[in-house]
Amino acid sequence: MSKTDFKTYYANPEFRKKHIAYMMERVPCPDCHFVTPRSNMTRHKRGRNHRNRMKQIENDKSKILEENLKLKAQIDRLKNHFDTLKDLLPREFESDEE
């Protein structure tokens, strides 16, 4: 659609009303989930609020990854401990799965 076509289309009051409503609709930012009008999305992405929220998201992700690594290490230690205890048990106490 060229500029002249849009101008003639935008002159239609019904289209103009729908278009303004669409542009003023509040939508979440796909990156930081901050809710802002569609017409301000580009401005929001360049702003301080978006940068701060993205930094916070990165910090949260790194904390979650650290916790995940700690939990994996604990699971591995428990598995090793379980295997050690299993080896120490006499054979008569083992389950009848075999």
Number of C-alpha atoms within 10 A of each C-alpha: 7 6 8 9 10 10 11 9 14 14 11 10 10 10 12 13 11 11 13 11 12 13 13 14 13 16 16 13 17 10 11 17 12 16 14 16 15 18 15 13 18 10 11 18 16 10 11 10 12 18 14 12 15 15 12 13 14 12 12 12 12 12 12 12 12 12 12 12 12 12 12 12 12 12 12 12 12 12 12 12 12 12 11 11 10 13 10 9 10 8 9 7 8 10 7 6 4 4
